[in-house]
Amino acid sequence: SFKSSTEGPSENDSGAEMTNENSPLTAAEPPSPFSPKQNGDAASPADSDVNQLSGSRKRTRKRSSEEEDCSWDSSYSESPGPLELLEQDSKDSAQSTSSTSLASNTTEPACQPEYKDNKGFGIGELVWGKIKGFSWWPGIVVTWRATGKRQATHGMRWLQWFGDGKFSEVSADKLDSITAFPKFFNQASYTKLASYRRAIFQTLEMASLRAEKPFPPCESEGPEDQVKPMLDWANGGFLPKGQEGLKPTENPEQMVHEVLKNNRSIEEFCLSCGKTRAATFHPLFEGGLCQACKDVYLEISYMYDDDGYQSYCTVCCGGREVLLCGNANCCRCFCVECLDILVGAGASNSARNLDPWRCYMCQPLQPYGVLKQRHNWSMKLQEFFINDNGQEFESPNIYRAVPAEQRHPIRVLSLFDGIATGYLVLRDLGFKVDHYIASEVCEDSISVGVVRHEGRIQYVHDVRNITRKNIEEWGPFDLVIGGSPCNDLSIVNPARKGLYEGTGRLFFEFYRLLSEAKPKEGEDRPFFWMFENVVAMGVNDKRDISRFLECNPVMIDAIEVSAAHRARYFWGNLPGMNRPRCASGMDKLELQDCLEHGRVAKFGKVRTITTRANSIKQGKDQHFPVMMNGKEDILWCTELERIFGFPVHYTDVSNMGRGARQKLLGRSWSVPVIRHLFAPLKDYFACE
């Protein structure tokens, strides 16, 4: 046996493997808390001695069934899951884990190496380690931050053991390089212990990734046959690169050192994980993002929790513990790791002691360690989303403007119509509408459309029942619009089923009917379409949608033309979808402009309003956004309607209550955004 139950899997009297069912912290190589992709399902670290203030929040993410399926079994796996980090420490180090805080209150330069005793074995190195009473075992040197405990004492290293992912504080004198594989590999333990076999396999897999040494799948199904070539490679000295090929990959600490000490440009590095292979720029701060972290940022950056704050760190879109900005109009948060590494050691503790703490997007524009906000971050953010082209597509047809005397009333097919926002905007813009066919299954939504537009909309119910024959009978159409339900696409939903299951599949109904409605070959007439969905969706789902629709989306946030955030992706061929947003005189840009007489706004803008009642509350302390007669109050339905750009009392039909009306609005489009998108169509269709 190797370790006790506090050290790792051990053998009981019957020889069965014993493990602890702790919450896993999955991590890529090297273990880092920086990114949800790298730190797959971050659970909260072990209890810290630092008291958690109201301005901070600990993050727990449950493992998906897919991730459970790829975790390690008792032997091997052809496609091994991520290394599991468990929140346990060794008996040897347990005596000193009661020592105090994560970092001092003073902020020190972040470029100082963590281990300063000149004994080698830096963060990320693959090693053999030994603790008293147990044999040698493979592990990886990690930062103390990955353990959720304290800094290692002088001459010691924090190790994460392969096989079970637990942590131990080990003397540097009891470590040796993984290249001493023939010396420390124990054939007897390998034959007897499943935990040792698992540890060896994980070690060699990580080593092969670093050394870029491929091992093709073995034809034999026996796991021993699959690992044998890896063992031969290790016993032969990890050739051809040897020890040089096993060096740890870049990490944020190394990045900070290179920038501050060696005057390297931070734009060369991924600000999230520290790699030097930046694929694009970070939209908010000086620095880059590698491809993996870019994909994470695209998915996570517009993901919000029930309290209205971002779900993950503004810098890295990760973080086990985040600090919330105390600025009433800001919804950003920053993780402890980014503060302590990028700003400086102790920065997170300094931030905890400030109430309110203003984040680095709200503080004056200046460097904080290596963290410096871009002066043009708003433009860069737009550019970041516009340039996320999973693949290049041909430019859509640009139709010539139709002479005024030849324009005809517009004919519209609206799928997943909601509360008829499309029809409302077309009428507001003065379009003559020949016919407007709407597919909608929500009876409350249909009631709003029927009452407010006096029966001018033809409802056809379930989109799945519409056939090619129906399209031919109702058409031809000039404009097809829709936004399929987002609950199975949004990564905010932990039970989401994705694009190919649940309501996500309704996208393909839009695609099917769009294909049927398009002009047939030889028809020379302007034809436009638009599809909308949430920004906080998986990158693969987004790129699959783009592949089917053969175009990349435009990201538009309603905050530019209204009093509330509402970031959405829009695919389509409407003219000028990329053009800058410009608020019109009728747009209400401040919350105060949307309130009834005698009511005072506590905030200039509000966060994204959803179907949930508590989405109206603002700030980390969950304040109501309005004051009336000296008391806090919620937003009234008429005020919500103004925020979305609807006429007052638009949803006040069929005795619907406040909750039902907010649900309708929470699923709707922002009127000013749709007006911005539809306005160029006035060059093609008849107007009054």
C-alpha positions in Angstrom: 0.0 0.0 0.0 1.0 3.6 -0.5 -1.0 6.2 1.4 -3.6 6.2 4.2 -7.1 7.4 3.5 -6.0 10.9 4.1 -3.1 10.5 1.7 -4.8 8.7 -1.1 -6.4 5.3 -2.1 -5.1 2.5 0.1 -5.8 -1.2 0.4 -7.9 -2.6 3.1 -7.5 -6.1 4.5 -9.4 -7.7 1.6 -7.2 -5.9 -1.0 -10.1 -3.7 -2.2 -9.3 -0.1 -3.1 -10.5 2.5 -0.6 -11.3 6.1 -1.9 -12.8 9.2 -0.4 -15.9 10.6 -2.2 -14.9 14.2 -1.9 -16.0 16.9 -4.3 -13.6 16.8 -7.3 -11.7 19.7 -8.6 -10.8 18.8 -12.1 -7.8 20.5 -13.7 -5.9 20.4 -16.9 -2.1 20.4 -16.9 -0.7 22.2 -15.0 -3.3 22.4 -12.2 -4.6 25.9 -12.3 -7.7 27.6 -11.0 -7.8 30.0 -13.9 -10.4 28.7 -16.4 -13.6 26.7 -16.3 -12.2 24.7 -19.2 -9.0 24.0 -17.4 -10.6 23.7 -14.0 -13.6 21.9 -15.4 -15.9 21.8 -12.5 -14.4 23.9 -9.7 -15.7 23.1 -6.3 -15.1 25.4 -3.4 -11.7 24.9 -1.8 -11.3 23.7 1.7 -12.3 26.2 4.4 -10.0 29.0 4.6 -9.0 30.9 7.7 -9.9 34.2 5.9 -13.5 35.2 6.7 -15.6 35.6 3.7 -17.1 39.0 3.5 -20.4 39.9 1.8 -18.5 41.1 -1.3 -17.0 37.7 -2.1 -18.6 34.5 -3.2 -17.4 31.0 -3.5 -18.1 29.1 -6.7 -19.3 25.5 -6.9 -20.0 23.8 -10.2 -21.5 20.3 -10.4 -20.1 17.7 -12.7 -22.1 16.9 -15.7 -23.0 13.3 -16.6 -20.6 13.5 -19.5 -17.7 14.4 -17.2 -18.7 11.7 -14.8 -18.5 9.2 -17.6 -14.9 10.1 -18.4 -13.6 10.0 -14.8 -11.1 7.3 -13.9 -12.2 3.7 -13.2 -10.3 1.0 -11.4 -8.0 0.4 -14.2 -7.4 2.4 -17.5 -9.4 4.4 -20.0 -8.7 4.9 -23.6 -9.7 8.5 -23.3 -8.7 9.4 -19.8 -10.6 12.0 -17.9 -9.0 15.0 -16.3 -6.8 14.7 -13.2 -9.0 14.9 -10.1 -7.9 17.3 -7.4 -9.4 16.3 -4.0 -9.6 18.7 -1.1 -7.5 16.7 1.3 -4.0 17.0 2.6 -1.5 14.5 4.0 -1.1 13.5 7.6 2.4 14.9 7.4 1.3 18.4 6.6 -2.0 18.3 8.6 -0.1 19.6 11.6 0.6 22.9 10.0 -2.5 23.4 7.9 -4.0 25.4 10.7 -1.6 28.3 10.1 -3.3 31.4 9.0 -4.3 33.4 6.0 -4.1 33.0 2.3 -2.0 36.1 1.9 -0.9 39.1 3.8 -2.9 42.4 3.6 0.0 44.1 1.9 0.3 43.8 -1.9 3.7 42.5 -3.0 5.1 42.2 -6.5 3.4 39.3 -8.2 6.5 38.2 -10.1 8.2 36.6 -7.0 8.6 32.8 -7.5 6.6 30.8 -5.0 9.4 28.4 -4.0 12.6 30.5 -3.2 14.9 27.9 -1.5 17.0 27.2 -4.6 16.2 23.5 -4.4 14.5 23.3 -7.7 11.3 21.5 -8.4 9.2 24.5 -9.6 5.5 24.6 -10.2 4.3 22.2 -12.8 7.3 19.8 -12.7 6.6 16.1 -12.8 8.3 14.3 -10.0 8.6 11.2 -7.8 7.8 12.0 -4.2 8.1 10.2 -0.9 6.6 10.7 2.5 7.4 8.9 5.7 6.1 5.3 5.8 5.2 5.1 2.1 6.9 4.2 -1.1 7.7 6.5 -4.0 4.8 7.8 -6.0 4.4 10.1 -9.0 3.0 13.6 -8.6 3.2 17.2 -9.9 4.4 20.2 -8.0 1.5 22.7 -7.6 1.0 26.2 -6.3 -0.4 26.4 -2.8 -3.5 28.2 -4.3 -4.5 24.9 -5.9 -4.7 23.2 -2.5 -7.0 25.7 -0.9 -4.6 25.8 2.1 -1.5 27.8 2.9 1.9 28.5 1.4 4.4 25.7 1.8 7.0 26.0 4.5 10.7 26.7 3.5 12.2 23.7 1.8 8.8 22.0 1.2 6.7 21.6 -2.0 3.0 21.1 -2.4 2.5 18.0 -4.5 -0.6 16.7 -6.1 -0.5 12.9 -6.4 -1.4 11.2 -9.6 -4.0 8.6 -9.3 -6.2 10.2 -6.6 -5.4 13.9 -7.0 -4.9 14.6 -3.3 -2.4 17.0 -2.0 0.6 16.6 0.3 3.4 18.9 1.5 6.6 17.1 0.8 10.2 18.0 1.5 12.2 19.0 -1.6 14.9 16.6 -0.4 12.3 13.7 -0.9 11.6 14.5 -4.5 13.3 13.4 -7.7 12.6 14.0 -11.4 10.2 11.9 -13.2 13.0 11.1 -15.6 14.3 8.7 -12.9 11.5 6.4 -13.9 13.5 3.1 -14.0 14.8 3.8 -10.5 11.5 4.4 -8.8 8.9 2.5 -10.9 7.7 -0.5 -8.8 6.6 -3.4 -10.9 5.0 -5.2 -7.9 2.8 -2.3 -7.0 1.9 -1.9 -10.6 0.7 -5.5 -10.8 -1.2 -5.4 -7.5 -2.6 -1.9 -7.1 -5.2 -0.4 -9.4 -4.5 3.0 -7.9 -0.8 2.8 -8.8 -1.6 1.7 -12.4 -3.9 4.6 -12.7 -1.2 7.0 -11.3 1.4 5.7 -13.7 -1.0 6.0 -16.7 -1.9 9.6 -15.8 1.7 10.5 -15.3 2.8 9.1 -18.7 -0.2 10.6 -20.4 0.7 14.1 -19.2 4.4 13.5 -20.0 3.5 12.4 -23.6 1.4 15.5 -24.1 4.3 17.7 -22.9 6.8 15.9 -25.0 4.4 15.8 -28.0 5.0 12.1 -28.2 1.9 10.4 -29.8 0.9 6.9 -28.9 -1.5 5.4 -31.5 -4.4 3.4 -30.2 -3.5 -0.3 -29.7 -5.4 -2.9 -31.6 -5.6 -5.0 -28.5 -8.4 -4.2 -26.1 -6.2 -5.1 -23.1 -5.3 -2.0 -21.1 -1.8 -3.4 -20.2 -1.1 -3.6 -24.0 -2.1 0.0 -24.4 0.2 1.3 -21.7 3.2 -1.0 -22.5 4.6 1.4 -25.2 4.4 4.3 -22.8 6.2 2.3 -20.1 8.9 1.4 -22.6 9.3 5.0 -23.6 9.6 6.1 -19.9 12.1 3.4 -19.1 14.1 4.4 -22.1 14.6 8.0 -20.8 11.6 9.7 -22.5 13.5 10.0 -25.8 14.0 11.9 -28.0 13.5 15.1 -26.0 14.3 13.6 -22.6 14.0 15.9 -19.5 13.8 19.0 -21.8 10.5 17.8 -23.3 8.9 17.3 -19.9 9.3 20.9 -18.7 6.1 22.4 -17.4 4.1 24.5 -19.8 3.6 28.2 -19.2 1.6 29.5 -16.3 0.4 32.9 -15.1 3.2 33.3 -12.5 5.8 32.8 -15.3 4.0 35.3 -17.5 4.0 38.0 -14.7 7.7 37.4 -14.2 8.5 37.7 -17.9 6.5 41.0 -18.2 7.8 42.7 -15.0 11.4 41.4 -15.0 12.2 40.8 -18.6 10.1 43.5 -20.2 8.1 41.1 -22.4 4.9 42.5 -23.9 1.9 41.1 -22.1 0.1 41.0 -25.5 2.3 37.9 -26.3 0.7 36.0 -23.4 -2.7 34.5 -22.7 -3.9 36.6 -19.7 -6.0 33.7 -18.5 -3.6 30.8 -18.4 -0.2 32.4 -19.1 0.6 30.5 -22.4 2.7 32.4 -25.0 0.5 31.2 -27.9 -2.1 34.0 -27.8 -4.7 33.4 -30.5 -6.4 36.8 -30.1 -6.6 39.8 -27.8 -8.3 40.0 -24.4 -11.2 42.4 -25.0 -11.1 44.2 -21.7 -7.5 44.2 -20.5 -4.1 44.4 -22.2 -3.0 40.9 -23.0 -4.1 38.0 -25.2 -6.2 34.8 -25.0 -5.1 31.4 -26.3 -7.7 29.5 -28.4 -8.9 27.4 -25.4 -9.4 30.4 -23.2 -11.0 32.4 -26.0 -13.6 29.7 -26.4 -14.2 29.8 -22.6 -14.5 33.6 -22.7 -17.1 33.4 -25.6 -19.2 31.0 -23.6 -18.9 32.4 -20.1 -18.5 36.2 -20.3 -22.2 36.9 -20.6 -23.3 34.3 -18.1 -24.9 35.8 -15.0 -26.0 34.4 -11.6 -29.3 35.0 -9.9 -27.8 37.9 -8.0 -27.2 39.7 -11.3 -23.4 39.4 -11.2 -21.2 37.6 -13.7 -21.0 34.0 -12.9 -17.2 33.9 -13.3 -14.2 36.2 -13.3 -14.1 39.2 -15.7 -10.4 38.4 -16.5 -10.2 34.6 -16.9 -13.9 33.5 -16.8 -12.9 31.1 -14.1 -12.2 31.3 -10.4 -13.2 29.3 -7.4 -13.8 32.3 -5.2 -14.7 35.7 -6.7 -15.0 39.2 -5.3 -18.0 41.3 -6.3 -17.7 44.9 -7.4 -19.4 47.2 -4.9 -20.2 49.8 -7.6 -24.0 49.9 -7.8 -24.0 50.0 -11.6 -21.4 47.3 -12.1 -22.1 43.6 -12.3 -18.5 42.3 -12.7 -16.5 40.1 -10.4 -12.8 39.1 -10.2 -11.4 35.9 -8.8 -8.9 35.7 -5.9 -6.3 34.0 -8.1 -6.3 36.8 -10.7 -5.9 39.4 -8.1 -3.1 37.7 -6.2 -1.2 36.8 -9.4 -1.8 39.6 -11.8 -2.2 42.5 -9.4 0.1 41.3 -6.6 0.3 39.0 -3.7 -2.2 40.0 -1.1 -4.4 42.0 -3.5 -7.4 39.8 -2.7 -7.1 40.4 1.0 -6.8 44.1 0.5 -9.9 44.1 -1.6 -11.8 42.1 1.1 -11.1 44.8 3.6 -12.6 47.5 1.4 -16.3 48.1 1.6 -17.3 48.9 -1.1 -14.6 47.5 -3.2 -14.5 48.9 -6.8 -13.3 46.5 -9.4 -10.5 47.2 -12.0 -13.1 48.2 -14.6 -14.4 50.9 -12.3 -11.2 52.2 -10.8 -9.1 54.9 -12.6 -7.4 53.8 -15.8 -3.9 52.8 -14.7 -1.8 49.6 -14.3 -2.5 47.4 -11.3 0.4 45.0 -11.4 0.3 43.7 -14.9 -3.5 44.2 -15.1 -4.4 47.3 -17.2 -7.8 48.0 -18.6 -7.9 48.9 -22.3 -8.9 52.5 -22.9 -11.1 51.4 -25.8 -12.4 48.2 -24.2 -16.0 48.8 -25.4 -14.9 48.8 -29.0 -12.6 45.9 -28.5 -15.4 43.9 -26.9 -17.5 44.3 -30.0 -14.6 43.5 -32.2 -13.9 40.4 -30.1 -17.3 38.9 -30.8 -17.6 40.1 -34.4 -14.2 38.5 -35.2 -15.1 35.1 -33.6 -15.4 33.4 -37.0 -15.4 29.7 -36.4 -15.2 29.5 -40.1 -15.4 31.8 -43.0 -18.6 32.0 -45.1 -19.4 33.7 -48.3 -20.8 37.2 -47.9 -24.7 37.2 -48.1 -26.3 38.6 -51.2 -26.6 42.4 -51.1 -29.9 43.3 -52.8 -30.2 46.6 -54.6 -32.6 49.1 -53.1 -36.1 48.9 -54.7 -37.4 52.1 -56.3 -40.1 53.6 -54.2 -42.8 53.1 -56.7 -42.0 49.4 -57.0 -42.0 48.6 -53.3 -44.8 46.3 -52.0 -46.1 45.6 -48.5 -43.9 43.2 -46.5 -44.9 39.6 -46.0 -43.5 38.1 -42.8 -43.1 34.6 -41.3 -42.4 34.8 -37.6 -41.4 31.6 -35.8 -41.4 31.5 -31.9 -43.1 34.8 -32.2 -43.5 35.6 -28.5 -45.4 38.8 -27.9 -45.3 40.0 -31.5 -42.2 42.3 -31.1 -41.5 41.9 -34.8 -44.9 43.1 -35.9 -44.8 46.0 -33.4 -41.5 47.3 -34.7 -42.5 47.0 -38.3 -45.6 49.1 -37.6 -43.6 51.6 -35.6 -41.2 52.0 -38.5 -44.2 52.6 -40.8 -44.1 49.5 -42.9 -47.2 48.3 -44.7 -47.6 44.7 -43.6 -49.4 42.5 -46.2 -49.6 39.5 -43.9 -47.8 38.4 -40.7 -47.9 34.7 -40.1 -46.8 33.9 -36.5 -46.0 30.5 -34.9 -46.5 30.6 -31.2 -47.7 28.0 -28.6 -47.9 30.2 -25.4 -51.5 31.2 -24.9 -50.6 34.4 -22.9 -48.3 35.5 -25.7 -51.0 34.9 -28.3 -53.5 36.9 -26.2 -51.1 39.9 -26.2 -50.7 39.7 -30.0 -54.4 39.3 -30.7 -55.5 42.1 -28.4 -52.8 44.6 -29.1 -52.8 44.2 -32.9 -56.5 43.7 -33.3 -56.4 40.4 -35.1 -54.0 41.4 -37.8 -51.6 38.6 -37.0 -52.4 35.1 -38.2 -51.4 32.5 -35.6 -50.6 29.0 -36.7 -49.4 27.5 -33.4 -46.7 24.8 -33.3 -43.8 25.3 -35.6 -43.3 21.5 -35.9 -46.6 21.1 -37.6 -45.9 23.6 -40.4 -45.3 21.8 -43.7 -43.9 22.8 -47.1 -47.4 23.0 -48.4 -48.3 25.5 -45.7 -45.4 27.7 -46.7 -46.5 27.6 -50.3 -50.0 28.5 -49.4 -49.1 31.4 -47.0 -46.1 32.7 -49.0 -44.2 34.0 -50.7 -42.4 35.6 -47.7 -40.0 38.6 -47.7 -38.8 38.2 -44.2 -38.4 35.2 -41.9 -37.6 35.9 -38.3 -37.3 33.8 -35.1 -35.5 33.0 -31.9 -35.9 29.4 -30.7 -36.2 28.8 -26.9 -32.8 29.2 -25.2 -33.2 27.2 -22.0 -31.5 24.1 -23.5 -28.8 26.2 -25.1 -27.9 28.6 -22.3 -25.0 27.4 -20.2 -26.6 29.2 -17.3 -28.9 26.1 -17.2 -26.9 23.2 -15.6 -29.4 20.7 -17.0 -29.2 22.0 -20.5 -29.5 19.4 -23.3 -27.7 21.4 -26.0 -28.6 22.0 -29.6 -29.5 18.4 -30.5 -31.9 17.6 -27.6 -34.9 19.1 -25.8 -36.0 22.5 -27.0 -32.5 23.1 -28.6 -33.7 21.0 -31.5 -36.3 23.7 -32.4 -33.5 25.6 -34.1 -33.6 23.0 -36.9 -37.3 23.7 -37.3 -36.3 27.3 -38.0 -33.6 26.1 -40.4 -36.1 23.8 -42.2 -38.8 26.5 -42.7 -36.2 29.1 -43.7 -35.0 26.8 -46.4 -38.6 26.3 -47.6 -39.3 30.0 -47.6 -36.3 31.1 -49.5 -36.8 32.2 -53.1 -36.6 29.4 -55.6 -33.9 29.4 -58.3 -34.7 32.0 -60.8 -36.7 34.2 -58.4 -35.1 37.6 -58.4 -36.5 39.4 -55.3 -35.1 40.6 -52.0 -35.4 38.1 -49.2 -34.3 38.7 -45.7 -34.1 36.6 -42.5 -32.9 36.9 -38.9 -32.3 34.3 -36.1 -31.7 35.3 -32.5 -30.4 33.5 -29.4 -28.4 34.0 -26.2 -24.7 34.8 -26.1 -24.1 32.5 -23.1 -24.2 29.3 -25.2 -21.6 26.7 -25.8 -19.0 27.6 -28.5 -19.7 24.3 -30.3 -23.5 25.0 -30.4 -22.8 28.5 -31.7 -20.6 27.3 -34.4 -23.0 24.5 -35.4 -25.8 27.1 -35.8 -23.4 29.3 -37.9 -22.5 26.3 -40.0 -26.2 25.6 -40.8 -27.1 29.2 -41.4 -23.8 29.8 -43.3 -23.0 33.0 -41.5 -21.5 34.2 -38.3 -23.6 36.1 -35.7 -23.5 39.7 -34.6 -23.5 40.3 -30.8 -25.7 43.2 -29.8 -26.3 44.3 -26.2 -29.4 46.3 -25.6 -27.6 48.5 -23.0 -26.5 50.7 -25.9 -30.1 51.7 -26.8 -32.1 51.0 -23.6 -31.9 51.1 -19.8 -31.1 47.4 -19.4 -28.4 44.9 -20.4 -29.5 42.2 -22.8 -26.7 40.6 -24.9 -27.9 38.5 -27.8 -26.5 36.9 -30.9 -28.2 37.7 -34.2 -27.6 35.7 -37.4 -29.1 37.0 -40.7 -28.7 38.9 -43.9 -30.4 42.1 -42.9 -28.4 45.1 -44.3 -26.0 46.8 -41.9 -26.3 44.4 -39.0 -22.8 45.3 -38.0 -23.3 49.0 -38.1 -22.8 51.0 -34.8 -25.8 51.3 -32.6 -27.2 54.8 -32.2 -30.0 55.6 -29.8 -32.9 57.5 -31.2 -34.8 60.3 -29.6 -37.6 57.9 -28.5 -35.2 55.4 -26.7 -35.1 55.6 -22.9 -31.5 55.1 -22.0 -31.8 55.7 -18.2 -33.9 53.8 -15.7 -35.3 57.1 -14.4 -36.8 57.8 -17.9 -38.8 54.6 -17.5 -40.3 55.2 -14.1 -43.8 56.5 -13.2 -44.2 60.0 -11.7 -43.0 60.3 -8.1 -40.6 57.3 -8.3 -36.8 57.7 -8.1 -34.3 55.3 -9.7 -31.4 54.1 -7.5 -29.4 53.0 -10.6 -28.7 54.4 -14.0 -29.2 51.0 -15.7 -30.4 47.6 -14.7 -29.1 44.2 -15.3 -30.6 41.6 -17.7 -34.3 41.1 -16.8 -35.3 37.5 -17.1 -38.4 35.5 -16.3 -37.3 35.2 -12.7 -38.7 37.8 -10.3 -35.4 38.3 -8.5 -33.6 39.4 -11.7 -35.0 42.8 -10.9 -32.9 43.2 -7.8 -29.6 45.0 -8.2 -26.2 44.9 -6.6 -24.5 42.4 -4.4 -26.9 43.3 -1.6 -29.9 42.7 -3.8 -31.4 46.1 -3.6 -34.7 47.0 -5.2 -34.0 49.5 -8.0 -36.6 52.2 -7.1 -37.4 54.5 -4.2 -40.9 55.7 -3.6 -42.1 57.6 -0.5 -38.8 56.9 1.2 -39.0 53.1 0.7 -37.4 50.7 -1.8 -39.7 49.2 -4.4 -39.7 46.8 -7.3 -40.2 47.8 -10.9 -43.8 48.0 -11.9 -45.0 46.2 -15.0 -45.5 49.5 -16.9 -41.9 50.4 -16.1 -40.6 47.0 -17.3 -42.5 47.6 -20.5 -40.8 50.9 -21.0 -37.4 49.3 -20.3 -38.0 46.8 -23.1 -39.3 49.6 -25.4 -42.9 48.4 -25.4 -45.9 50.8 -25.1 -47.3 51.1 -21.6 -49.8 48.4 -20.7 -48.8 46.4 -23.7 -48.9 43.1 -21.8 -51.9 44.1 -19.7 -54.4 41.7 -21.2 -56.6 38.8 -20.0 -56.2 39.6 -16.3 -52.6 38.4 -16.3 -50.7 39.0 -13.0 -47.4 40.7 -12.5 -45.4 37.5 -12.6 -47.0 36.3 -15.8 -46.3 39.6 -17.5 -42.7 39.6 -16.4 -42.3 36.1 -17.9 -43.6 37.3 -21.2 -41.2 40.3 -21.2 -38.3 38.2 -19.9 -38.6 36.0 -23.1 -39.1 38.9 -25.5 -36.8 40.9 -27.7 -35.7 44.5 -26.9 -37.7 46.8 -29.2 -34.9 49.3 -29.8 -32.6 46.5 -30.9 -35.1 45.1 -33.4 -35.8 48.6 -34.6 -32.1 49.1 -35.3 -32.0 45.8 -37.3 -35.2 46.3 -39.2 -34.7 50.0 -40.2 -32.7 49.3 -43.3 -35.6 47.3 -44.8 -37.3 50.6 -45.5 -35.3 50.8 -48.7 -37.0 47.6 -50.0 -40.7 47.6 -48.8 -43.6 49.9 -48.9 -44.2 52.3 -46.0 -47.0 54.6 -45.0 
